[in-house]
Amino acid sequence: MTEVTITPLPAAPLHAFEIWSDPQAVAARFKAAKGFPLPAMGQSASQDGLTLIRFEPTVWLIEGDPEGLDAVLGEDGALTAIGGGIVRVRVSGPGWRRLLMEGGVFDAESAAFAPGCSAATVIDHVNIRLHVASAETCIVYVPASFSQDIIQFWSDAGARQVMRCGASD
């Protein structure tokens, strides 16, 4: 049987950290200010309650307190609050990867998509962001306007998976 728990998470401070120019200088200022490097494409990094998740070539999702990041960017980018438009959803349990394949175009079942990895993809025609928090958990960032529909889509897909698994037992 496929076991998955779908849990909408409480609101959290979320920001887009976008670099427009001089990425090497911004990366150096970030490392000097925060003590760890900006994560590579498709990766995340956390320290002292600040998590950066890189989904796009020049954009990171910041979860946590962004204090000091405006100065790090200077004139080379922007820090934008986006928490009001995003719902975080924890998808956990042994079947989370299979569930995220339903209606999706990204291979969430790949062993290379491991803890600390991230991806921008589409599921059921909705642009979402995935962040593998652990072997058993993925945090999904969904536009607020689609959150109820995508959660219902996953709930229905999970029920279909259980029925298919139960029928073959």
DSSP file with accessible surface (Angstrom, degrees, kcal/mol):
  #  RESIDUE AA STRUCTURE BP1 BP2  ACC     N-H-->O    O-->H-N    N-H-->O    O-->H-N    TCO  KAPPA ALPHA  PHI   PSI    X-CA   Y-CA   Z-CA
    1    1 A M              0   0  144      0, 0.0     2,-0.6     0, 0.0   161,-0.1   0.000 360.0 360.0 360.0 141.5    0.0    0.0    0.0
    2    2 A T        -     0   0   20    156,-0.2     2,-0.5   159,-0.1   160,-0.1  -0.781 360.0-162.1 -87.6 119.3    1.2    3.5   -0.8
    3    3 A E        +     0   0  119     -2,-0.6    92,-2.4     2,-0.0     2,-0.3  -0.921  19.1 159.7-108.3 123.0    1.2    5.6    2.4
    4    4 A V        -     0   0   37     -2,-0.5     2,-0.5    90,-0.2    89,-0.2  -0.999  24.2-157.8-142.1 138.3    1.3    9.4    2.0
    5    5 A T  E     -A   92   0A  80     87,-3.0    87,-2.6    -2,-0.3     2,-0.6  -0.973   7.6-159.9-115.8 130.0    0.4   12.2    4.3
    6    6 A I  E     +A   91   0A  38     -2,-0.5    85,-0.2    85,-0.2    -2,-0.0  -0.948  16.6 176.1-112.0 115.0   -0.4   15.6    2.8
    7    7 A T  E     -A   90   0A  45     83,-3.0    83,-3.2    -2,-0.6     2,-0.2  -0.935  25.4-143.2-128.4 110.3   -0.1   18.5    5.3
    8    8 A P  E     -A   89   0A  73      0, 0.0    81,-0.3     0, 0.0    -2,-0.0  -0.522  29.4-140.8 -64.7 135.0   -0.5   22.2    4.6
    9    9 A L        -     0   0   26     79,-3.1    79,-0.4    -2,-0.2     3,-0.1  -0.651  20.2 -92.6 -99.0 157.0    2.1   24.0    6.7
   10   10 A P        -     0   0   98      0, 0.0    -1,-0.1     0, 0.0    78,-0.1  -0.233  56.6 -82.6 -62.2 156.8    1.6   27.3    8.6
   11   11 A A        -     0   0  102     76,-0.1    76,-0.1     1,-0.0    73,-0.1  -0.230  53.2-174.7 -57.8 147.7    2.6   30.5    6.8
   12   12 A A        -     0   0   23     71,-0.2     2,-0.4    -3,-0.1    -1,-0.0  -0.968  37.4 -86.2-141.7 156.1    6.3   31.3    7.0
   13   13 A P        +     0   0   74      0, 0.0    51,-2.0     0, 0.0     2,-0.4  -0.542  53.7 177.4 -66.5 118.7    8.5   34.2    5.9
   14   14 A L  E     +F   63   0B   4     -2,-0.4    68,-2.5    49,-0.2    69,-1.4  -0.990   4.7 176.1-126.0 137.3    9.4   33.5    2.3
   15   15 A H  E     -FG  62  81B  32     47,-2.2    47,-3.4    -2,-0.4     2,-0.5  -0.982  28.9-128.9-138.2 149.3   11.4   35.7    0.0
   16   16 A A  E     -FG  61  80B  18     64,-2.9    64,-2.4    -2,-0.3     2,-0.7  -0.881  19.7-160.9 -94.8 126.9   12.7   35.6   -3.6
   17   17 A F  E     -FG  60  79B   0     43,-2.8    43,-2.3    -2,-0.5     2,-0.5  -0.949  18.1-178.3-109.4 105.9   16.4   36.4   -3.7
   18   18 A E  E     -FG  59  78B  70     60,-2.8    60,-2.1    -2,-0.7     2,-0.5  -0.937  18.7-153.4-119.0 130.2   17.2   37.3   -7.3
   19   19 A I  E     + G   0  77B   8     39,-2.4    58,-0.3    -2,-0.5     3,-0.1  -0.884  15.9 173.0-101.9 125.9   20.5   38.3   -8.7
   20   20 A W        +     0   0  157     56,-3.5     2,-0.3    -2,-0.5    57,-0.2   0.746  65.8   6.0 -97.7 -35.4   20.4   40.6  -11.8
   21   21 A S  S    S+     0   0   54     55,-1.8    -1,-0.3     1,-0.2     5,-0.2  -0.977 113.7  22.6-149.2 159.8   24.1   41.3  -12.3
   22   22 A D     >  +     0   0   85     -2,-0.3     4,-2.2     1,-0.1     3,-0.3   0.907  56.7 178.1  49.7  58.6   27.6   40.4  -11.0
   23   23 A P  H  > S+     0   0   63      0, 0.0     4,-2.8     0, 0.0     5,-0.2   0.835  75.6  57.5 -61.1 -31.7   26.7   37.0   -9.5
   24   24 A Q  H  > S+     0   0  144      2,-0.2     4,-2.2     1,-0.2     5,-0.2   0.919 108.2  45.9 -65.7 -42.2   30.3   36.3   -8.4
   25   25 A A  H  > S+     0   0   26     -3,-0.3     4,-2.5     2,-0.2    -1,-0.2   0.917 113.8  48.8 -66.3 -42.0   30.4   39.5   -6.3
   26   26 A V  H  X S+     0   0    0     -4,-2.2     4,-2.9     2,-0.2    -2,-0.2   0.935 110.9  50.9 -62.9 -43.9   27.0   38.8   -4.8
   27   27 A A  H  X S+     0   0   36     -4,-2.8     4,-2.5     1,-0.2    -2,-0.2   0.908 111.2  48.2 -60.8 -41.1   28.0   35.2   -4.0
   28   28 A A  H  X S+     0   0   62     -4,-2.2     4,-2.2     2,-0.2    -1,-0.2   0.916 112.8  47.5 -66.3 -43.1   31.2   36.4   -2.3
   29   29 A R  H  X S+     0   0   86     -4,-2.5     4,-2.3     2,-0.2    -2,-0.2   0.902 111.7  51.6 -64.6 -38.7   29.3   39.0   -0.2
   30   30 A F  H  X S+     0   0    0     -4,-2.9     4,-3.2     2,-0.2     5,-0.4   0.954 110.5  47.0 -62.1 -49.4   26.7   36.4    0.7
   31   31 A K  H  X S+     0   0  119     -4,-2.5     4,-2.1     1,-0.2    -1,-0.2   0.908 113.2  49.2 -61.5 -40.0   29.4   33.9    2.0
   32   32 A A  H  < S+     0   0   90     -4,-2.2    -1,-0.2    -5,-0.2    -2,-0.2   0.899 118.1  40.3 -65.5 -38.4   31.1   36.7    3.9
   33   33 A A  H  < S+     0   0   62     -4,-2.3    -2,-0.2    -5,-0.2    -1,-0.2   0.873 129.0  26.2 -79.6 -37.3   27.8   37.8    5.5
   34   34 A K  H  < S-     0   0   57     -4,-3.2    -3,-0.2     2,-0.2    -2,-0.2   0.570  95.9-124.7-108.9 -14.0   26.2   34.4    6.2
   35   35 A G  S  < S+     0   0   52     -4,-2.1    -4,-0.2    -5,-0.4    -3,-0.1   0.564  82.4  71.6  83.6   7.3   29.2   32.0    6.5
   36   36 A F  S    S-     0   0   17     -6,-0.3    -2,-0.2    11,-0.1    -1,-0.2  -0.985  82.8-102.6-149.0 155.1   28.1   29.6    3.9
   37   37 A P        -     0   0   76      0, 0.0    -9,-0.1     0, 0.0     3,-0.1  -0.386  40.4 -94.7 -78.6 158.0   27.9   29.7    0.1
   38   38 A L        -     0   0   24    -11,-0.2     6,-0.1     1,-0.1    -7,-0.0  -0.467  54.5-104.9 -61.3 136.1   24.8   30.2   -2.1
   39   39 A P        -     0   0    9      0, 0.0     3,-0.1     0, 0.0     6,-0.1  -0.344  33.8-111.0 -67.5 150.8   23.6   26.7   -3.0
   40   40 A A    >   -     0   0   60      1,-0.2     3,-1.9     4,-0.1    14,-0.3  -0.204  54.0 -63.6 -71.2 167.5   24.1   25.4   -6.6
   41   41 A M  T 3  S+     0   0   97      1,-0.3    -1,-0.2    16,-0.1    14,-0.1  -0.260 126.1  14.3 -55.3 131.7   21.3   25.0   -9.0
   42   42 A G  T 3  S+     0   0   17     12,-1.3    76,-2.0     1,-0.3    -1,-0.3   0.627 112.9  97.6  77.6  14.8   18.8   22.3   -7.8
   43   43 A Q  B <   -J  117   0C  81     -3,-1.9    11,-2.6    74,-0.3     2,-0.3  -0.803  55.4-149.6-128.9 170.0   20.3   22.4   -4.3
   44   44 A S  E     -H   53   0B  25     72,-1.1     2,-0.3    -2,-0.3     9,-0.2  -0.900   5.0-165.6-135.3 164.7   19.5   23.9   -0.9
   45   45 A A  E     -H   52   0B  25      7,-2.1     7,-2.8    -2,-0.3     2,-0.4  -0.982   5.1-167.5-150.5 144.7   21.6   25.0    2.1
   46   46 A S  E     +H   51   0B  75     -2,-0.3     2,-0.3     5,-0.2     5,-0.2  -0.989  13.9 156.5-136.1 146.3   20.6   26.0    5.7
   47   47 A Q  E >   -H   50   0B  76      3,-2.1     3,-1.7    -2,-0.4   -11,-0.1  -0.882  68.2  -3.3-165.6 135.9   22.3   27.6    8.6
   48   48 A D  T 3  S-     0   0  154     -2,-0.3     3,-0.1     1,-0.3    -2,-0.0   0.860 129.6 -48.7  51.3  44.3   21.0   29.5   11.7
   49   49 A G  T 3  S+     0   0   68      1,-0.2     2,-0.5    15,-0.1    16,-0.4   0.583 114.4 113.8  77.9   7.8   17.3   29.3   10.7
   50   50 A L  E <   -H   47   0B   9     -3,-1.7    -3,-2.1    14,-0.2     2,-0.4  -0.964  43.1-173.5-115.4 124.4   17.9   30.5    7.2
   51   51 A T  E     -HI  46  63B  30     12,-2.6    12,-2.7    -2,-0.5     2,-0.5  -0.971   5.6-166.2-118.6 132.5   17.3   28.2    4.3
   52   52 A L  E     -HI  45  62B   0     -7,-2.8    -7,-2.1    -2,-0.4     2,-0.5  -0.976   4.1-171.9-115.8 131.0   18.1   29.0    0.6
   53   53 A I  E     -HI  44  61B   0      8,-2.5     8,-3.4    -2,-0.5     2,-0.7  -0.988  12.5-149.0-125.3 120.7   16.6   26.8   -2.1
   54   54 A R  E     + I   0  60B  56    -11,-2.6   -12,-1.3    -2,-0.5   -11,-0.2  -0.812  32.6 152.5 -98.2 113.0   17.8   27.3   -5.7
   55   55 A F  E     +     0   0B  14      4,-0.9    65,-0.3    -2,-0.7    -1,-0.2   0.584  66.0  36.3-106.5 -22.2   15.1   26.5   -8.2
   56   56 A E  E >  S- I   0  59B  73      3,-1.5     3,-0.8    63,-0.1    -1,-0.1  -0.900  90.3-101.5-132.6 162.3   16.2   28.8  -11.1
   57   57 A P  T 3  S+     0   0   87      0, 0.0   -16,-0.1     0, 0.0    -1,-0.0   0.836 118.9  15.2 -56.5 -37.0   19.6   29.9  -12.4
   58   58 A T  T 3  S+     0   0   66    -40,-0.0   -39,-2.4     1,-0.0     2,-0.4   0.189 114.3  80.4-124.6  17.0   19.5   33.4  -10.7
   59   59 A V  E <   -FI  18  56B  20     -3,-0.8    -3,-1.5   -41,-0.2    -4,-0.9  -0.989  48.8-174.8-131.9 133.1   16.7   33.0   -8.1
   60   60 A W  E     -FI  17  54B   9    -43,-2.3   -43,-2.8    -2,-0.4     2,-0.5  -0.948  23.8-131.3-119.2 143.3   16.7   31.4   -4.7
   61   61 A L  E     -FI  16  53B  13     -8,-3.4    -8,-2.5    -2,-0.4     2,-0.5  -0.837  23.8-153.3 -89.6 128.2   13.7   30.9   -2.4
   62   62 A I  E     -FI  15  52B   0    -47,-3.4   -47,-2.2    -2,-0.5     2,-0.5  -0.925  11.1-171.8-105.2 125.4   14.6   32.1    1.1
   63   63 A E  E     +FI  14  51B  38    -12,-2.7   -12,-2.6    -2,-0.5     2,-0.3  -0.984  57.5  21.3-115.9 121.6   12.8   30.6    4.0
   64   64 A G  S    S-     0   0   13    -51,-2.0   -14,-0.2    -2,-0.5   -15,-0.1  -0.756 110.9 -15.5 120.1-168.0   13.5   32.3    7.4
   65   65 A D        -     0   0  100    -16,-0.4    -2,-0.1    -2,-0.3   -51,-0.0  -0.592  48.8-165.0 -78.1 117.6   14.7   35.7    8.4
   66   66 A P    >   +     0   0   22      0, 0.0     3,-2.6     0, 0.0     4,-0.4   0.241  29.5 156.1 -88.7  18.9   16.3   37.6    5.4
   67   67 A E  T 3   +     0   0  140      1,-0.3    -2,-0.0     2,-0.1     0, 0.0  -0.119  68.5  11.3 -50.3 130.8   18.0   40.2    7.6
   68   68 A G  T 3> S+     0   0   43      1,-0.0     4,-1.4     3,-0.0    -1,-0.3   0.296  94.6 108.3  87.2  -9.0   21.0   41.7    5.9
   69   69 A L  H <> S+     0   0    0     -3,-2.6     4,-2.2     1,-0.2     5,-0.2   0.798  70.4  61.6 -76.8 -24.8   20.3   40.2    2.5
   70   70 A D  H  > S+     0   0  105     -4,-0.4     4,-2.4     1,-0.2    -1,-0.2   0.935 106.8  47.1 -60.5 -43.2   19.3   43.5    0.9
   71   71 A A  H  4 S+     0   0   79      1,-0.2    -2,-0.2     2,-0.2    -1,-0.2   0.868 108.4  55.3 -65.8 -36.5   22.8   44.7    1.6
   72   72 A V  H  < S+     0   0    7     -4,-1.4    -1,-0.2     1,-0.2    -2,-0.2   0.919 113.0  42.0 -62.3 -42.0   24.3   41.5    0.2
   73   73 A L  H >< S+     0   0    2     -4,-2.2     3,-2.5     1,-0.2    -2,-0.2   0.872  82.8 165.9 -73.2 -37.1   22.5   42.1   -3.1
   74   74 A G  G >< S-     0   0   39     -4,-2.4     3,-0.5     1,-0.3    -1,-0.2  -0.330  75.3 -24.2  56.3-131.8   23.2   45.9   -3.2
   75   75 A E  G 3  S+     0   0  178      1,-0.2    -1,-0.3    -4,-0.1    -2,-0.1   0.338 127.8  82.4 -90.6   7.1   22.3   47.1   -6.7
   76   76 A D  G <  S-     0   0   28     -3,-2.5   -56,-3.5    -4,-0.1   -55,-1.8   0.324 103.3 -20.9 -96.8   6.4   22.9   43.6   -8.2
   77   77 A G  E <   -G   19   0B   9     -3,-0.5     2,-0.3   -58,-0.3   -58,-0.2  -0.977  64.7 -96.2 178.7-165.1   19.5   42.2   -7.4
   78   78 A A  E     -G   18   0B  24    -60,-2.1   -60,-2.8    -2,-0.3     2,-0.5  -0.993   8.6-147.6-144.6 148.5   16.3   42.3   -5.3
   79   79 A L  E     -G   17   0B  31     -2,-0.3     2,-0.4   -62,-0.2   -62,-0.2  -0.983  26.7-174.6-114.6 119.5   14.8   40.6   -2.3
   80   80 A T  E     -G   16   0B  70    -64,-2.4   -64,-2.9    -2,-0.5     2,-0.3  -0.967  25.2-128.4-124.7 126.9   11.0   40.3   -2.6
   81   81 A A  E     +G   15   0B  75     -2,-0.4   -66,-0.3   -66,-0.2    -2,-0.0  -0.563  37.3 159.8 -69.4 126.6    8.6   39.1    0.1
   82   82 A I    >   +     0   0   54    -68,-2.5     3,-1.8    -2,-0.3     4,-0.4   0.315  36.1 109.7-129.3   4.0    6.4   36.3   -1.5
   83   83 A G  G >  S+     0   0   23    -69,-1.4     3,-1.1     1,-0.3   -71,-0.2   0.808  73.3  60.4 -57.3 -31.9    5.1   34.5    1.5
   84   84 A G  G 3  S+     0   0   82      1,-0.2    -1,-0.3   -70,-0.2    -2,-0.1   0.729 107.1  46.2 -70.1 -18.7    1.5   35.7    1.0
   85   85 A G  G <  S+     0   0   41     -3,-1.8    59,-2.7    59,-0.1     2,-0.4   0.393 104.0  71.5-103.3   3.8    1.3   34.1   -2.4
   86   86 A I  E <   - B   0 143A  46     -3,-1.1     2,-0.5    -4,-0.4    55,-0.0  -0.962  57.4-159.7-127.1 137.0    2.7   30.7   -1.5
   87   87 A V  E     - B   0 142A  36     55,-3.2    55,-2.8    -2,-0.4     2,-0.5  -0.962  16.3-143.8-111.8 128.7    1.4   27.7    0.5
   88   88 A R  E     - B   0 141A  32     -2,-0.5   -79,-3.1   -79,-0.4     2,-0.4  -0.793  18.3-171.0 -90.6 132.5    3.9   25.2    1.8
   89   89 A V  E     -AB   8 140A   0     51,-2.7    51,-3.2    -2,-0.5     2,-0.6  -0.990  15.0-145.3-128.3 126.0    2.7   21.6    1.8
   90   90 A R  E     -AB   7 139A  93    -83,-3.2   -83,-3.0    -2,-0.4     2,-0.6  -0.817  13.6-171.1 -89.5 123.7    4.5   18.7    3.4
   91   91 A V  E     +AB   6 138A   0     47,-2.9    47,-2.6    -2,-0.6     2,-0.3  -0.977  23.1 163.8-113.6 114.8    4.1   15.5    1.4
   92   92 A S  E     +AB   5 137A  22    -87,-2.6   -87,-3.0    -2,-0.6    45,-0.2  -0.896  15.6  66.4-137.0 163.9    5.5   12.6    3.5
   93   93 A G  S >  S-     0   0   13     43,-2.3     3,-1.8    -2,-0.3     4,-0.3  -0.403  91.6 -59.3 111.7 171.0    5.6    8.9    3.8
   94   94 A P  T 3  S+     0   0   90      0, 0.0     3,-0.3     0, 0.0     4,-0.2   0.750 130.8  50.7 -60.7 -21.9    7.0    6.1    1.7
   95   95 A G  T 3> S+     0   0    5    -92,-2.4     4,-2.4    -3,-0.2     5,-0.2   0.307  72.6 107.5-101.9  13.6    4.8    7.0   -1.3
   96   96 A W  H <> S+     0   0    4     -3,-1.8     4,-2.1   -93,-0.3    -1,-0.2   0.890  80.1  50.7 -62.0 -37.1    5.6   10.7   -1.6
   97   97 A R  H  > S+     0   0   51     -3,-0.3     4,-0.7    -4,-0.3    -1,-0.2   0.940 111.3  47.0 -66.0 -45.4    7.7   10.3   -4.7
   98   98 A R  H >> S+     0   0   86     -4,-0.2     3,-0.9     1,-0.2     4,-0.7   0.903 110.3  53.7 -62.8 -40.6    5.0    8.2   -6.5
   99   99 A L  H >< S+     0   0    0     -4,-2.4     3,-1.4     1,-0.2    -1,-0.2   0.920 104.9  53.6 -61.6 -42.3    2.3   10.7   -5.6
  100  100 A L  H 3< S+     0   0    3     -4,-2.1     6,-0.3     1,-0.3    -1,-0.2   0.648  99.5  63.9 -71.4 -10.6    4.3   13.6   -7.0
  101  101 A M  H X< S+     0   0   61     -3,-0.9     3,-1.7    -4,-0.7     2,-0.3   0.729  78.5 102.0 -79.3 -22.5    4.6   11.7  -10.3
  102  102 A E  T << S-     0   0   43     -3,-1.4     3,-0.1    -4,-0.7    55,-0.1  -0.472 105.4  -9.1 -64.9 118.8    0.8   11.9  -10.7
  103  103 A G  T 3  S+     0   0   45     -2,-0.3    21,-2.8     1,-0.2    22,-0.5   0.600 114.7 120.3  70.9  11.4    0.0   14.6  -13.2
  104  104 A G  B <   -C  123   0A  25     -3,-1.7    -1,-0.2    19,-0.3    19,-0.2  -0.563  57.3-154.5-108.3 170.3    3.6   15.7  -13.2
  105  105 A V  S    S+     0   0  120     17,-1.1     2,-0.4    -2,-0.2    18,-0.1   0.342  71.2  87.2-120.6   1.4    6.5   16.1  -15.7
  106  106 A F  S    S-     0   0   62     16,-0.3     2,-1.9    -6,-0.3     3,-0.1  -0.841  80.8-120.9-107.7 140.9    9.4   15.7  -13.3
  107  107 A D    >   +     0   0   86     -2,-0.4     3,-1.4     1,-0.2     6,-0.2  -0.534  39.3 166.6 -81.6  81.4   11.0   12.4  -12.3
  108  108 A A  T 3  S+     0   0    1     -2,-1.9    -1,-0.2     1,-0.3   -10,-0.1   0.645  70.9  66.0 -70.0 -13.5   10.4   12.6   -8.5
  109  109 A E  T 3  S+     0   0  103    -12,-0.2    -1,-0.3    -3,-0.1     2,-0.1   0.550  73.0 117.5 -86.3  -5.2   11.2    8.9   -8.3
  110  110 A S    X   -     0   0   41     -3,-1.4     3,-1.6     1,-0.2   -13,-0.0  -0.388  66.3-138.8 -63.9 133.7   14.9    9.4   -9.4
  111  111 A A  T 3  S+     0   0   93      1,-0.3    -1,-0.2    -2,-0.1    -3,-0.0   0.775 102.7  66.1 -63.6 -24.4   17.4    8.4   -6.7
  112  112 A A  T 3  S+     0   0   80      1,-0.2     2,-1.8     2,-0.1    -1,-0.3   0.707  80.3  81.8 -71.1 -19.0   19.4   11.5   -7.6
  113  113 A F  S <  S+     0   0    9     -3,-1.6    -1,-0.2    -6,-0.2     3,-0.1  -0.598  74.7 154.1 -85.6  78.2   16.5   13.6   -6.3
  114  114 A A    >   -     0   0   34     -2,-1.8     3,-2.5     1,-0.2    18,-0.3  -0.425  51.5 -54.0-106.0 173.7   17.8   13.2   -2.8
  115  115 A P  T 3  S+     0   0   73      0, 0.0    18,-0.2     0, 0.0    -1,-0.2  -0.222 126.7  28.9 -51.0 134.1   17.5   15.2    0.5
  116  116 A G  T 3  S+     0   0   20     16,-3.0   -72,-1.1     1,-0.4     2,-0.2   0.219  96.2 118.9  95.5 -11.3   18.7   18.8   -0.1
  117  117 A C  B <   -J   43   0C  16     -3,-2.5    15,-2.5   -74,-0.2    -1,-0.4  -0.500  41.6-169.3 -86.5 157.3   17.7   18.7   -3.8
  118  118 A S  E     - D   0 131A   9    -76,-2.0     2,-0.3    13,-0.2    13,-0.2  -0.950   5.8-176.0-141.1 160.5   15.1   21.1   -5.4
  119  119 A A  E     - D   0 130A  11     11,-2.0    11,-3.2    -2,-0.3     2,-0.5  -0.982  22.0-139.8-156.2 147.0   13.2   21.4   -8.6
  120  120 A A  E     + D   0 129A  45    -65,-0.3     2,-0.3    -2,-0.3     9,-0.2  -0.934  46.3 140.8-103.2 130.8   10.8   23.7  -10.4
  121  121 A T  E     - D   0 128A  13      7,-2.5     7,-2.7    -2,-0.5     2,-0.4  -0.858  47.6-102.3-153.4-173.4    8.1   21.7  -12.2
  122  122 A V  E     - D   0 127A  47     -2,-0.3   -17,-1.1     5,-0.2     2,-0.4  -0.990  25.7-178.0-125.8 131.9    4.5   21.5  -13.2
  123  123 A I  E >  S-CD 104 126A   2      3,-2.2     3,-1.7    -2,-0.4   -19,-0.3  -0.995  77.9 -13.4-129.9 125.7    1.9   19.2  -11.6
  124  124 A D  T 3  S-     0   0   61    -21,-2.8   -20,-0.1    -2,-0.4    -1,-0.1   0.889 130.1 -54.1  49.7  45.1   -1.6   19.1  -12.9
  125  125 A H  T 3  S+     0   0  170    -22,-0.5     2,-0.5     1,-0.2    -1,-0.3   0.621 113.3 120.8  68.9  16.5   -0.9   22.3  -14.9
  126  126 A V  E <   -D  123   0A   9     -3,-1.7    -3,-2.2    20,-0.0     2,-0.5  -0.943  64.5-128.8-114.2 128.4    0.3   24.2  -11.7
  127  127 A N  E     +D  122   0A 105     -2,-0.5     2,-0.3    -5,-0.2    -5,-0.2  -0.635  43.7 165.2 -72.7 120.6    3.8   25.6  -11.5
  128  128 A I  E     -D  121   0A   1     -7,-2.7    -7,-2.5    -2,-0.5     2,-0.4  -0.879  32.9-132.9-133.8 168.0    5.3   24.3   -8.2
  129  129 A R  E     -DE 120 141A  67     12,-1.8    12,-2.8    -2,-0.3     2,-0.4  -0.975  17.5-155.5-123.5 137.8    8.6   24.0   -6.5
  130  130 A L  E     -DE 119 140A   1    -11,-3.2   -11,-2.0    -2,-0.4     2,-0.4  -0.924  10.5-177.7-115.2 138.9    9.8   20.9   -4.8
  131  131 A H  E     -DE 118 139A  21      8,-2.2     8,-3.2    -2,-0.4     2,-0.8  -0.958  22.4-140.2-136.5 114.8   12.4   20.7   -1.9
  132  132 A V  E     + E   0 138A   0    -15,-2.5   -16,-3.0    -2,-0.4     6,-0.2  -0.653  23.1 176.7 -77.4 109.9   13.4   17.2   -0.6
  133  133 A A  E     -     0   0A  52      4,-1.5     2,-0.3    -2,-0.8     5,-0.2   0.800  64.6 -20.1 -84.6 -32.4   13.6   17.7    3.1
  134  134 A S  E >  S- E   0 137A  44      3,-2.0     3,-1.1   -19,-0.1    -1,-0.2  -0.946  79.0 -81.6-161.2 177.2   14.4   14.1    4.0
  135  135 A A  T 3  S+     0   0   65     -2,-0.3     3,-0.0     1,-0.3    -1,-0.0   0.796 131.7  36.0 -60.3 -25.8   14.2   10.6    2.5
  136  136 A E  T 3  S+     0   0   96      1,-0.1   -43,-2.3   -40,-0.1     2,-0.4   0.386 114.6  60.6-107.9   2.4   10.5   10.5    3.6
  137  137 A T  E <   -BE  92 134A  25     -3,-1.1    -3,-2.0   -45,-0.2    -4,-1.5  -0.991  46.7-177.4-143.8 136.0    9.5   14.1    3.1
  138  138 A C  E     -BE  91 132A   0    -47,-2.6   -47,-2.9    -2,-0.4     2,-0.5  -0.993  19.2-145.7-125.5 133.4    9.2   16.7    0.3
  139  139 A I  E     -BE  90 131A  19     -8,-3.2    -8,-2.2    -2,-0.4     2,-0.5  -0.889  17.9-159.8 -96.8 126.9    8.1   20.3    0.9
  140  140 A V  E     -BE  89 130A   0    -51,-3.2   -51,-2.7    -2,-0.5     2,-0.6  -0.925   8.2-151.1-112.3 130.5    6.1   21.6   -2.0
  141  141 A Y  E     -BE  88 129A   9    -12,-2.8   -12,-1.8    -2,-0.5   -53,-0.2  -0.911  23.3-179.3-103.6 113.8    5.7   25.3   -2.6
  142  142 A V  E     -B   87   0A   0    -55,-2.8   -55,-3.2    -2,-0.6   -14,-0.1  -0.924  36.1-103.2-118.0 137.4    2.3   25.9   -4.3
  143  143 A P  E >>  -B   86   0A  34      0, 0.0     3,-1.9     0, 0.0     4,-0.7  -0.359  34.4-126.6 -55.9 133.7    0.8   29.2   -5.5
  144  144 A A  H >> S+     0   0   38    -59,-2.7     3,-1.0     1,-0.3     4,-0.5   0.858 107.0  61.7 -54.2 -37.3   -1.9   30.1   -2.9
  145  145 A S  H 34 S+     0   0  100    -60,-0.3    -1,-0.3     1,-0.3     4,-0.2   0.716 113.9  34.5 -65.5 -19.1   -4.5   30.4   -5.6
  146  146 A F  H <> S+     0   0   91     -3,-1.9     4,-2.6     2,-0.1     5,-0.3   0.390  89.7  99.7-110.0  -1.8   -4.1   26.8   -6.6
  147  147 A S  H <X S+     0   0   16     -3,-1.0     4,-2.4    -4,-0.7     5,-0.2   0.901  82.5  46.5 -60.9 -45.5   -3.3   25.2   -3.2
  148  148 A Q  H  X S+     0   0  162     -4,-0.5     4,-2.2     1,-0.2    -1,-0.2   0.925 115.2  47.7 -63.3 -41.6   -6.8   23.8   -2.4
  149  149 A D  H  > S+     0   0  108      2,-0.2     4,-2.6     1,-0.2    -2,-0.2   0.911 113.1  46.5 -66.7 -42.0   -7.1   22.3   -5.9
  150  150 A I  H  X S+     0   0    1     -4,-2.6     4,-2.7     2,-0.2     5,-0.2   0.899 111.4  51.6 -70.6 -36.0   -3.7   20.7   -5.9
  151  151 A I  H  X S+     0   0   35     -4,-2.4     4,-2.4    -5,-0.3    -1,-0.2   0.930 112.4  46.6 -64.1 -40.7   -4.2   19.3   -2.4
  152  152 A Q  H  X S+     0   0  104     -4,-2.2     4,-2.8    -5,-0.2     5,-0.2   0.916 110.3  53.3 -65.6 -41.5   -7.5   17.8   -3.5
  153  153 A F  H  X S+     0   0   34     -4,-2.6     4,-2.7     1,-0.2    -2,-0.2   0.934 111.7  45.3 -57.5 -46.9   -5.8   16.5   -6.6
  154  154 A W  H  X S+     0   0    0     -4,-2.7     4,-3.0     2,-0.2    -1,-0.2   0.891 111.3  52.5 -65.2 -39.4   -3.1   14.8   -4.5
  155  155 A S  H  X S+     0   0   54     -4,-2.4     4,-2.0     2,-0.2    -2,-0.2   0.939 113.2  44.2 -62.0 -44.5   -5.7   13.4   -2.1
  156  156 A D  H  X S+     0   0   76     -4,-2.8     4,-2.2     2,-0.2    -2,-0.2   0.922 114.6  49.0 -65.2 -43.7   -7.7   11.9   -5.0
  157  157 A A  H  X S+     0   0    0     -4,-2.7     4,-2.4    -5,-0.2    -2,-0.2   0.909 110.0  52.1 -63.6 -40.6   -4.5   10.5   -6.6
  158  158 A G  H  X S+     0   0   16     -4,-3.0     4,-2.3     1,-0.2    -1,-0.2   0.908 108.6  50.5 -62.6 -39.8   -3.4    9.0   -3.3
  159  159 A A  H  X S+     0   0   53     -4,-2.0     4,-2.3     2,-0.2    -1,-0.2   0.912 110.2  49.9 -65.5 -39.7   -6.7    7.3   -2.9
  160  160 A R  H  X S+     0   0   95     -4,-2.2     4,-2.6     1,-0.2    -2,-0.2   0.907 109.8  51.4 -64.5 -39.9   -6.5    5.9   -6.4
  161  161 A Q  H  X S+     0   0    0     -4,-2.4     4,-2.8     2,-0.2     5,-0.2   0.922 109.8  49.3 -63.5 -43.1   -2.9    4.6   -5.7
  162  162 A V  H  X S+     0   0   52     -4,-2.3     4,-3.0     2,-0.2     5,-0.2   0.924 111.3  49.7 -62.1 -43.0   -4.1    2.9   -2.5
  163  163 A M  H  X S+     0   0  129     -4,-2.3     4,-2.2     2,-0.2    -2,-0.2   0.934 112.4  47.3 -63.8 -42.0   -7.0    1.2   -4.4
  164  164 A R  H  X S+     0   0  110     -4,-2.6     4,-1.2     2,-0.2    -2,-0.2   0.927 115.0  46.0 -64.8 -42.7   -4.6    0.0   -7.2
  165  165 A C  H  X S+     0   0   18     -4,-2.8     4,-0.6     1,-0.2     3,-0.3   0.912 113.5  49.1 -66.5 -40.4   -2.2   -1.3   -4.6
  166  166 A G  H >< S+     0   0   43     -4,-3.0     3,-0.7    -5,-0.2    -1,-0.2   0.871 107.0  56.1 -66.8 -33.6   -4.9   -3.0   -2.6
  167  167 A A  H 3< S+     0   0   88     -4,-2.2    -1,-0.2     1,-0.2    -2,-0.2   0.819 108.4  47.2 -70.1 -27.7   -6.4   -4.6   -5.7
  168  168 A S  H 3<        0   0   98     -4,-1.2    -1,-0.2    -3,-0.3    -2,-0.2   0.534 360.0 360.0 -92.4  -5.2   -3.1   -6.3   -6.6
  169  169 A D    <<        0   0  152     -3,-0.7    -3,-0.0    -4,-0.6    -4,-0.0  -0.322 360.0 360.0 -69.1 360.0   -2.4   -7.6   -3.0
